[in-house]
């Protein structure tokens, strides 16, 4: 067996939170973590739909995959482990590469448990690993960059999901509009623009070396998502402040993100103003922008 394979169970990876329920909760229970300023950092609920990693999609043993555990609402004593990460931005799909948001900073937090309509809170202190030589300033810089990249990834991922949904709707409308030359042409035109904005279904995996810098040409949404994911992995790969070249790359990709999202906004405006109007005038089912 390779030396880097786990031979025994490791201690829980994160903050261990024990709670007791006298009886089964009649409604889903909720566990929330707030920072020292009262800002919500993470929320878990017993009715969450948990992501489960497909073993065939992972290039290594599943022992290293930190799939989330369920939050139990059954009566009795329970243990839940918070991985010390913030929440993923809305729109970002969880995967074995993207398990949650950025690592949180050492400091004081508050844990709030809500069950059967009643809430209770307890303080939680996250301490710095004594083996690390990172300064608080370095960690603050790292957290700021990781949070920015995470938010940007959320915007791009939401746009990608909308693009995928629109393309599915367009295929349905094309079948409904068989023989309607003008409608079909309009659908095809918008579909090509969406395809160009979103990019190919697959994108190169840049690995731990991080992505190349963006080209001067248009960077499609999928390439942006891949690049931001790679930058985030590099930013959090060690307890150090981001290097200057990483910060510069993040700035370049952020500029590309703004340009691409502006172009994507123009495409959506064409969908709203032109295509939806044509479908309605032809008494056809319009597209829905979720």
C-alpha positions as CSV (number, residue, x, y, z in Angstrom):
1,X,0.0,0.0,0.0
2,X,1.4,3.5,-0.9
3,X,2.8,5.3,2.2
4,X,0.3,8.2,1.7
5,X,-2.8,6.0,2.1
6,X,-4.6,6.2,5.5
7,X,-4.1,3.1,7.6
8,X,-6.5,4.0,10.4
9,X,-9.3,6.5,11.2
10,X,-8.1,10.0,11.8
11,X,-9.5,12.3,14.5
12,X,-12.5,14.4,13.4
13,X,-11.4,17.1,10.9
14,X,-12.9,20.3,12.3
15,X,-14.8,21.6,15.3
16,X,-16.6,18.8,17.2
17,X,-20.1,19.9,18.2
18,X,-22.1,17.6,20.6
19,X,-25.8,18.1,21.2
20,X,-28.6,16.3,22.9
21,X,-32.3,16.0,21.9
22,X,-34.7,14.8,24.6
23,X,-37.1,13.7,21.9
24,X,-37.2,13.6,18.1
25,X,-37.7,17.0,16.7
26,X,-41.1,17.4,15.0
27,X,-39.5,19.7,12.3
28,X,-36.1,19.9,10.8
29,X,-33.4,21.1,13.2
30,X,-30.9,23.8,12.2
31,X,-27.3,24.4,13.3
32,X,-25.8,27.9,12.5
33,X,-22.4,29.4,13.1
34,X,-21.9,33.1,13.5
35,X,-18.6,35.1,13.7
36,X,-17.8,37.6,16.4
37,X,-19.7,40.3,14.6
38,X,-22.9,38.2,14.3
39,X,-22.5,37.4,10.6
40,X,-23.8,34.0,9.6
41,X,-20.8,31.9,8.4
42,X,-22.5,28.5,7.9
43,X,-25.9,26.9,8.2
44,X,-26.7,23.2,8.4
45,X,-30.2,21.6,8.5
46,X,-31.4,18.1,9.1
47,X,-33.3,18.2,5.8
48,X,-30.4,19.3,3.7
49,X,-29.9,17.4,0.5
50,X,-26.4,16.2,0.9
51,X,-24.0,15.8,-2.0
52,X,-22.5,12.3,-2.3
53,X,-19.3,12.0,-4.4
54,X,-19.3,9.5,-7.2
55,X,-16.4,7.2,-6.5
56,X,-15.8,6.9,-10.3
57,X,-15.2,10.6,-10.5
58,X,-12.3,10.7,-7.9
59,X,-8.8,9.9,-9.1
60,X,-7.8,8.7,-5.6
61,X,-9.1,6.6,-2.8
62,X,-12.5,7.7,-1.3
63,X,-10.9,7.7,2.2
64,X,-9.7,11.3,1.4
65,X,-13.2,12.6,0.3
66,X,-14.9,14.7,3.0
67,X,-18.5,14.2,2.2
68,X,-20.8,16.0,4.7
69,X,-22.5,14.0,7.4
70,X,-26.3,14.4,8.1
71,X,-27.5,16.6,11.0
72,X,-29.7,14.2,13.0
73,X,-33.1,15.3,14.5
74,X,-33.6,11.9,16.3
75,X,-33.8,11.7,20.1
76,X,-30.5,11.1,21.9
77,X,-26.9,12.3,21.9
78,X,-25.3,13.3,18.6
79,X,-22.0,14.5,17.4
80,X,-21.6,16.8,14.4
81,X,-18.3,18.0,12.9
82,X,-18.0,21.5,11.3
83,X,-15.2,21.5,8.8
84,X,-14.2,25.1,9.7
85,X,-15.2,26.4,6.3
86,X,-17.6,29.1,5.3
87,X,-20.5,28.2,3.0
88,X,-20.2,27.8,-0.7
89,X,-21.7,30.7,-2.6
90,X,-25.1,30.1,-4.0
91,X,-24.8,28.6,-7.5
92,X,-21.5,26.7,-6.9
93,X,-22.0,23.0,-7.2
94,X,-20.2,20.9,-4.6
95,X,-17.7,18.4,-5.8
96,X,-14.7,16.5,-4.4
97,X,-12.6,19.5,-5.5
98,X,-15.0,22.1,-4.1
99,X,-16.3,20.8,-0.7
100,X,-17.2,24.2,0.8
101,X,-16.2,27.8,1.0
102,X,-12.9,29.3,2.3
103,X,-11.3,28.3,5.5
104,X,-12.4,30.6,8.3
105,X,-10.0,32.6,10.5
106,X,-9.0,31.8,14.1
107,X,-11.3,33.7,16.5
108,X,-14.5,33.6,18.5
109,X,-17.7,32.2,17.0
110,X,-21.2,31.4,18.2
111,X,-23.0,28.1,17.5
112,X,-26.8,28.2,17.5
113,X,-28.9,25.0,17.6
114,X,-32.6,25.3,16.8
115,X,-34.9,22.3,17.4
116,X,-38.7,22.0,18.2
117,X,-39.0,25.8,18.0
118,X,-36.4,26.5,20.7
119,X,-32.9,27.8,20.2
120,X,-29.7,27.6,22.3
121,X,-26.3,29.1,21.7
122,X,-22.8,28.2,22.8
123,X,-19.4,30.0,22.3
124,X,-16.8,28.4,20.1
125,X,-13.1,29.5,19.9
126,X,-11.1,28.5,16.8
127,X,-7.4,28.6,17.7
128,X,-4.4,28.8,15.4
129,X,-2.5,25.6,14.8
130,X,0.6,25.9,17.0
131,X,2.7,24.4,14.3
132,X,1.9,27.2,11.9
133,X,4.1,30.3,11.6
134,X,1.5,32.3,9.8
135,X,0.8,35.8,11.1
136,X,-2.8,37.1,11.7
137,X,-2.1,39.6,8.9
138,X,-1.1,36.9,6.4
139,X,-4.2,34.9,7.2
140,X,-6.4,37.9,6.9
141,X,-4.9,38.6,3.4
142,X,-5.4,35.0,2.4
143,X,-9.0,34.9,3.7
144,X,-9.8,38.2,1.9
145,X,-8.5,36.8,-1.5
146,X,-10.2,33.4,-1.0
147,X,-13.5,35.1,-0.1
148,X,-13.3,37.3,-3.2
149,X,-12.5,34.4,-5.5
150,X,-15.4,32.4,-3.9
151,X,-17.9,35.1,-4.5
152,X,-16.7,35.5,-8.1
153,X,-17.0,31.8,-8.6
154,X,-20.6,32.0,-7.3
155,X,-21.5,34.6,-9.9
156,X,-20.0,32.7,-12.7
157,X,-21.5,29.4,-11.6
158,X,-24.9,30.9,-11.4
159,X,-24.6,32.3,-14.9
160,X,-23.4,28.8,-16.2
161,X,-26.4,27.1,-14.6
162,X,-28.8,29.7,-16.3
163,X,-27.0,29.2,-19.6
164,X,-27.5,25.4,-19.4
165,X,-31.1,25.8,-18.4
166,X,-31.8,28.2,-21.3
167,X,-30.2,25.8,-23.9
168,X,-32.5,23.0,-22.7
169,X,-35.5,25.3,-23.0
170,X,-34.4,26.4,-26.5
171,X,-34.2,22.8,-27.7
172,X,-37.8,22.2,-26.4
173,X,-39.0,25.4,-28.2
174,X,-37.3,24.3,-31.4
175,X,-39.3,21.1,-31.4
176,X,-42.5,23.0,-30.7
177,X,-41.7,25.5,-33.5
178,X,-41.1,23.0,-36.3
179,X,-41.8,24.6,-39.6
180,X,-41.7,28.2,-38.2
181,X,-38.7,29.5,-40.1
182,X,-38.4,32.9,-38.3
183,X,-38.8,31.5,-34.8
184,X,-36.3,28.7,-35.5
185,X,-33.8,31.1,-36.9
186,X,-34.2,33.4,-33.8
187,X,-33.8,30.4,-31.5
188,X,-30.7,29.2,-33.3
189,X,-29.1,32.7,-33.2
190,X,-29.6,33.0,-29.4
191,X,-28.4,29.4,-28.9
192,X,-25.1,30.2,-30.7
193,X,-24.6,33.3,-28.5
194,X,-25.3,31.3,-25.3
195,X,-22.9,28.6,-26.4
196,X,-20.2,31.1,-27.1
197,X,-20.7,32.8,-23.8
198,X,-20.7,29.6,-21.8
199,X,-18.0,27.7,-23.6
200,X,-17.5,24.0,-24.2
201,X,-19.0,21.4,-21.8
202,X,-15.5,20.4,-20.7
203,X,-12.6,22.5,-19.7
204,X,-8.9,21.7,-19.1
205,X,-8.0,20.8,-15.5
206,X,-5.1,23.1,-14.5
207,X,-4.3,21.2,-11.3
208,X,-2.4,22.6,-8.4
209,X,-0.1,24.7,-10.6
210,X,-3.1,27.0,-11.2
211,X,-4.6,28.4,-14.4
212,X,-2.8,30.2,-17.1
213,X,-3.5,33.9,-17.4
214,X,-6.5,34.9,-19.4
215,X,-6.1,35.6,-23.2
216,X,-7.0,38.9,-24.7
217,X,-9.9,37.3,-26.3
218,X,-13.3,36.5,-24.7
219,X,-13.0,34.1,-21.8
220,X,-16.2,31.9,-21.7
221,X,-18.0,31.2,-18.4
222,X,-16.7,27.7,-18.1
223,X,-13.1,28.6,-18.5
224,X,-13.6,31.4,-15.9
225,X,-15.1,28.8,-13.4
226,X,-12.2,26.5,-13.9
227,X,-9.7,29.3,-13.5
228,X,-11.3,30.7,-10.4
229,X,-11.5,27.2,-8.9
230,X,-7.8,26.7,-9.5
231,X,-6.9,30.1,-8.1
232,X,-8.9,29.4,-5.0
233,X,-7.1,26.0,-4.5
234,X,-3.7,27.7,-4.8
235,X,-4.7,30.6,-2.5
236,X,-5.6,28.1,0.3
237,X,-2.8,25.6,-0.3
238,X,-0.6,26.8,2.6
239,X,-0.8,29.1,5.7
240,X,0.8,32.0,4.0
241,X,-0.2,35.3,2.5
242,X,-0.9,35.2,-1.2
243,X,2.2,35.6,-3.4
244,X,2.3,38.7,-5.6
245,X,2.0,36.6,-8.8
246,X,-1.2,34.9,-7.4
247,X,-2.7,38.3,-6.5
248,X,-1.8,39.6,-10.0
249,X,-3.4,36.5,-11.7
250,X,-6.5,37.0,-9.5
251,X,-6.8,40.6,-10.7
252,X,-6.4,39.6,-14.3
253,X,-9.1,36.9,-14.0
254,X,-11.4,39.3,-12.1
255,X,-11.1,41.7,-15.0
256,X,-12.0,38.9,-17.4
257,X,-14.9,37.9,-15.2
258,X,-16.4,41.4,-15.4
259,X,-16.0,41.5,-19.2
260,X,-17.6,38.1,-19.6
261,X,-20.5,38.8,-17.3
262,X,-21.1,42.1,-19.1
263,X,-21.3,40.2,-22.4
264,X,-23.5,37.5,-20.8
265,X,-25.9,40.3,-19.5
266,X,-26.2,41.5,-23.1
267,X,-27.1,38.0,-24.3
268,X,-29.8,37.8,-21.6
269,X,-31.1,41.2,-22.7
270,X,-31.5,39.9,-26.2
271,X,-33.4,36.9,-24.8
272,X,-35.7,39.2,-22.9
273,X,-36.3,41.8,-25.5
274,X,-36.2,39.9,-28.8
275,X,-36.6,36.2,-28.4
276,X,-39.3,36.1,-25.6
277,X,-41.3,38.8,-27.5
278,X,-41.2,36.8,-30.8
279,X,-42.3,33.6,-29.0
280,X,-45.2,35.4,-27.4
281,X,-46.2,37.1,-30.6
282,X,-46.2,33.7,-32.3
283,X,-48.3,32.3,-29.4
284,X,-45.5,30.0,-28.4
285,X,-44.4,29.1,-24.9
286,X,-41.8,31.7,-23.8
287,X,-38.5,31.1,-22.3
288,X,-38.2,31.3,-18.5
289,X,-35.2,33.1,-16.9
290,X,-34.9,31.5,-13.5
